[in-house]
């Protein structure tokens, strides 16, 4: 889809070097052969002075979860009573204050569930349950009956208003369709007065279905007629829900329709304007957000987008989108894996591993360049926090490729970077630093990444953090439990002479024989290099760095040494509570690798 028309044909010569981009596109793109003549485009809304493009969402909307109604009726195997209760309890824990709990007139299962949560006291006093009904008297009576004894309850009535429904399904005129809505509203009020006592705070919601296919002026006419019956006023709101039961247009056109309705409703101050997007075009989240910018007050949807066909709008993505912009969604997503697991149990459907915010892989980087940027981002965050004397949680989040801190939704950093054949040094270095507190010098990162790359090329698949650590230990950290190489050291002692030079004496095993190595130099490392020459090992220092791995008296140090050994340039690492011993172990690590 293109947003501009191609330039008109001219006789001007093409630029040197080949055809223009427009000409090339025409050469590559050909008619699909699909029957596009069967479909028509959506109609634009005449609202030249629209204001929604300049608005921002600065606070959370009202939310209504319809998992237990719209989500449940979309399942191959509808939820059992136990699974419905598990979902209801989850929604309450997360903080949803409006929950559509069923379609009580559709059958005994939904009716019994509504009765159970009322009679068992499962509904907190600040939570409003909602139930759906069609506009037939016997269904309305049964629906209101299901709410007897509820503290806060809303009846949601709908009828079809779109021209295709009027023509094909009901074969009724506009006046007849409007009268259904009016009569249904009156019946809801009559039965609520007859059945529900003063203990119930009662509300009403009306939906003209399908709003996105209904002529705007007629949708307004029906909603106004319903309001004439309900008589909304201060303390007596009406919820007008405008459903995109089938998503038909771009989110921008959807926003235009909401701004038009919001402007033209005569009792707007007493109307809660509600948006109910579906995802037929794959833009339900954008449609909901733009509708809020255009004046909507409330969003109806399901966790992870469960619902008929391509699903209802995803409440998790919408809420986390607000969170990522510094706006409190007023819903608790801090344990997103528990939310996902519960939803999967209740719906018997898996959440996709790439699902925004909640999928198994959404905080995971396999690409080497991504891993390197993430590692540098974490390092920069730590440095910035230290410079300000605060923790990382006290400063603005700014890590490349991670829109939020995974820790804020209960994810550990272990899953952020995973290594496969596409990975690079940054990802491997991140795993070693995050899991084992080893901050490898850059050139050592390059060296070890080649070792891991060879492993992934040979074996394929992903290399786990455990496998990375095992490979690293085998390559760099000889020990009594993991002995290899020509040299093993047992103890060492350094003395400093009057001339400032150090003499080192090391008890070691070289080529299987116990020996004592002695050397002198301008430091312990230089002295050890001289000592090694006595057993035919010629090594020269190129680079040296060290860092502590933790704080406190028992902290260990990690030393990294880059050496020239014969015709090889190799790194070694040593870990010890004593920095001198750590550096000697690093030299031995490099020396042993040279002959491995």
Secondary structure as UniProt FT lines:
FT   TURN            16..17
FT   HELIX           21..28
FT   HELIX           36..38
FT   TURN            48..49
FT   HELIX           52..54
FT   STRAND          62..65
FT   HELIX           67..71
FT   HELIX           72..73
FT   HELIX           81..94
FT   STRAND          98..102
FT   HELIX           104..106
FT   HELIX           108..119
FT   TURN            120..121
FT   TURN            125..126
FT   STRAND          128..134
FT   HELIX           137..145
FT   TURN            146..149
FT   STRAND          152..160
FT   HELIX           163..164
FT   HELIX           165..169
FT   HELIX           174..195
FT   TURN            198..199
FT   STRAND          201..209
FT   HELIX           211..213
FT   HELIX           216..230
FT   TURN            234..235
FT   STRAND          238..244
FT   HELIX           251..264
FT   TURN            266..267
FT   HELIX           268..270
FT   STRAND          271..278
FT   TURN            280..281
FT   HELIX           284..293
FT   TURN            294..295
FT   STRAND          298..302
FT   HELIX           303..305
FT   TURN            309..310
FT   HELIX           315..324
FT   TURN            325..326
FT   TURN            334..335
FT   HELIX           336..347
FT   TURN            353..354
FT   TURN            356..358
FT   TURN            360..363
FT   HELIX           368..388
FT   HELIX           392..394
FT   TURN            400..401
FT   HELIX           406..409
FT   HELIX           413..415
FT   TURN            421..422
FT   HELIX           425..436
FT   HELIX           442..459
FT   HELIX           465..476
FT   TURN            480..481
FT   STRAND          487..496
FT   TURN            498..499
FT   STRAND          502..510
FT   TURN            511..512
FT   STRAND          513..521
FT   HELIX           524..533
FT   TURN            534..536
FT   STRAND          539..548
FT   TURN            553..554
FT   STRAND          557..565
FT   TURN            566..567
FT   STRAND          568..576
FT   HELIX           579..594
//
